[in-house]
């Protein structure tokens, strides 16, 4: 029997989920106080996802970087590839919060969205 512990990060309780996996690959999860935690732990075991937040270069604004996020979580194994792709992106001001900056990042069906409004230097 294989035993792991995974911290649940969905709420302030921060349960330490105890996962037991037997020889037949049956999984049991213990030490959680809510169903959300069990869904999170199962997702982490099967196909972990991560939200991606970063900044990209913006030309013509008062500050040089525009904060952005992905429209939905990215498979964990693709996070670094996403970061590399986002590091190459640049956009021209003005940009409004919620604007889709890039569609279908790495053919994952995930968009990149601005999380701040940045106006052009001349349009204050």
ZIBEL-V967163 format. One record per backbone hydrogen bond with DSSP energy under -0.5 kcal/mol. NH is the residue of the N-H (numbers start at 1). CO is the residue of the C=O. E is the energy in kcal/mol with one decimal. If there is no record, write none. Layout:
# ZIBEL-V967163
nh=NH co=CO e=E
nh=NH co=CO e=E
This chain:
# ZIBEL-V967163
nh=2 co=21 e=-2.9
nh=4 co=19 e=-2.5
nh=6 co=17 e=-2.1
nh=8 co=15 e=-3.1
nh=14 co=11 e=-1.1
nh=17 co=6 e=-2.4
nh=17 co=15 e=-0.9
nh=18 co=30 e=-2.8
nh=19 co=4 e=-3.0
nh=19 co=17 e=-0.6
nh=20 co=28 e=-2.7
nh=21 co=2 e=-2.7
nh=22 co=26 e=-2.0
nh=25 co=22 e=-2.0
nh=28 co=20 e=-2.5
nh=30 co=18 e=-2.6
nh=38 co=34 e=-1.1
nh=39 co=35 e=-2.2
nh=40 co=36 e=-2.4
nh=41 co=37 e=-2.6
nh=42 co=38 e=-2.5
nh=43 co=39 e=-2.3
nh=44 co=40 e=-2.5
nh=45 co=41 e=-2.0
nh=46 co=42 e=-2.4
nh=47 co=43 e=-2.5
nh=48 co=44 e=-0.5
nh=50 co=74 e=-2.6
nh=53 co=51 e=-0.5
nh=54 co=68 e=-2.1
nh=56 co=66 e=-2.1
nh=57 co=89 e=-1.1
nh=58 co=64 e=-2.2
nh=59 co=91 e=-3.0
nh=62 co=119 e=-0.6
nh=66 co=56 e=-3.1
nh=67 co=65 e=-0.5
nh=68 co=54 e=-3.0
nh=69 co=113 e=-2.1
nh=70 co=52 e=-1.8
nh=71 co=111 e=-2.5
nh=74 co=50 e=-3.4
nh=76 co=48 e=-2.8
nh=78 co=75 e=-2.4
nh=79 co=76 e=-1.3
nh=82 co=78 e=-2.5
nh=83 co=79 e=-2.5
nh=84 co=80 e=-2.3
nh=85 co=81 e=-2.2
nh=86 co=82 e=-2.8
nh=87 co=83 e=-1.9
nh=88 co=84 e=-0.7
nh=88 co=85 e=-0.8
nh=89 co=86 e=-0.9
nh=91 co=57 e=-1.9
nh=93 co=59 e=-3.0
nh=94 co=118 e=-0.6
nh=95 co=118 e=-2.7
nh=98 co=114 e=-2.7
nh=99 co=96 e=-2.0
nh=101 co=99 e=-0.7
nh=101 co=112 e=-3.0
nh=102 co=112 e=-1.3
nh=105 co=110 e=-3.5
nh=107 co=104 e=-2.0
nh=108 co=105 e=-2.1
nh=112 co=102 e=-2.8
nh=113 co=69 e=-3.1
nh=114 co=99 e=-2.5
nh=115 co=67 e=-2.7
nh=118 co=95 e=-2.6
nh=118 co=116 e=-0.5
nh=121 co=60 e=-2.3
nh=123 co=120 e=-1.3
